[in-house]
Amino acid sequence: MAIKTKLYKHLQSSTHRNSTSGNISPWHQSLFTYLQTLRSGSFPHAFSFPFPLKSCAALSLPTTGKQLHGHVIKTGCLLEPFVQTSLISMYSKCFLIDDACKVFDENPQSSKLMVCYNALISGYAFNLRVKETVSLFSEMREIGVEINGVTLLGLIPICGLPGNLELGMSVHASCTKLGFDADLSIGNCLLTMYVKCGEIDSARKLFNDMPEKGLITWNAMINGYAQNGLANNVLELYWEMKSSGVSPDSITLVGVLSSCAHLGAQSVGREIEQQIKVCGFGSNPLLNNALLNMYARCGNLEKARDIFYGMPVKSVVSYTAIICGYGMHGQGEIATDLFDDMIRTGIRPDGTAFVSVLSACSHAGLTDKGFDYFRMMLSKYGLQPGPEHYSCMVDLLGRAGKLNEARDLIESMPVKPDGAVWGALLGACKIHKNVELAEVAFKQIIELEPTNIGYYVLLSNIYAEAGNLEGILGVRVMMKKRNLKKDPGCSYVEFNGRVHLFFAGDRNHPQTHPQTEEIYQMLDKLENLVKDLDDFKKSGQERTEEPINGRGVHSEKLAIAFGLLNSTEGSEIVVMKNLRICGDCHLFIKLVSKVVNHQFVVRDASRFHHFRNGLCSCKDYW
């Protein structure tokens, strides 16, 4: 038969490299076995086809699958249910969903068989054909075809697509009504659906109600919290998981490490590093990259560097993480050396790697170097710069005081600039006190991101520094009309294995720290100390917050005071903040570092600030 020759030629070419070592995949082996069956003179029967058809699906061999389909017809096996479902699945996974439908429609027996409906529902879902999936499910119910767990497992994944939450809730209700809500696989699938839809509270409720929880369940909830930026919840759930007796796997630990990076929870990250060694995951590149990123974002560049150079194989992800780490600390020269080293080793940089190195150039003021990399993207690697790359370049020009050139670059962009691009120009206008250009940038921003409160606050600060009270009032009116409120500032400090959270000002906040009174007493002492310094008097900076005993004390000041209360002399105090540090707090911490024997490291939304002896590593530009 012709199928023998075509199959043999394909398999011979696709497995040539592996065949000499005997390392042939099970999928190829299945097809070879089928060929051997034909060569031996044996006549194939219904049970001969499901495995080679599944292999065609796994190896994406639609042509070979069609040849097998022809053989199925010749042998008279087409009406066998497991052959039909194998054909439907093969065509679906080879993205030939219309051919899968033909197999279903051309066999009258299909309309009565649950397994055929299940195969086509899964096929529609795999090909993201939402309407057809729902319609076929409705048809099953209307004509009385039995529904089982496999039916629902095929249906639920499409509910996690954007805009399908209502459908997902309906399917969840059907699962409960049909008595499948206690099925672990279905519960895991529903949980993942809610996470993908951003319904984290619904996901947690489902998680709590599940009578049985497996590793997949815990991972889905942990990574759901991580993806939604709820790092504290991740750590709490991780400890709960361990106490329940469920052992983590690499997926669990990646989610936990990302949360440690977010919170600056370095001691927890160290425990995870030990867990990785105990579990034998030390050679896992995904975990090594997550560890590297965690230490870099926690401010421990030395440890991040050790992990990086200890990795037997480095990928573009590894280089990007370490470059980003050095860039955030303002060490642009080292970051660019690493980027050049990556290219020399033959690793091709991607768009994310270029964002990291351009950002590093921006933080370090390496204008010419940044433009070299920017031009290299398209000329050498054929990568079209996106808004995120232009945002870095606008920031780079802005730091150099070239505001008009930054505006010209925005207006010459081949892609539409987003809010972040104009926001970079707005930030530069604040540094260089250019009110007129700031108003131009802000006008563009509010058309693109009308509810992004950060830009309103930034413009208000620009007006405040210029003494423009009318401008400040105008911004407040716009915010009130849009019902916008400033995001609450919060800062994290790790102490004794716990992450301590501080919110701006309000002593009555539900998460007020137990040491609140001592913290405010310490702040009062520090305020009095820095007010006597000549640097403070020369700054001429008016207070931008309310008095120390009021509601306006920023969270990083509270965190600094807490750190001083609970650390030994000469130690380093590391603070993580969710927003960009304000000028008042920046000056305050600089001056405190001059009067106490401590180094302060603050990671804000923009970069790391290293304060020592009255100076900051950012050189007062952030």
Disulfide bonds with the S-S distance in Angstrom:
none
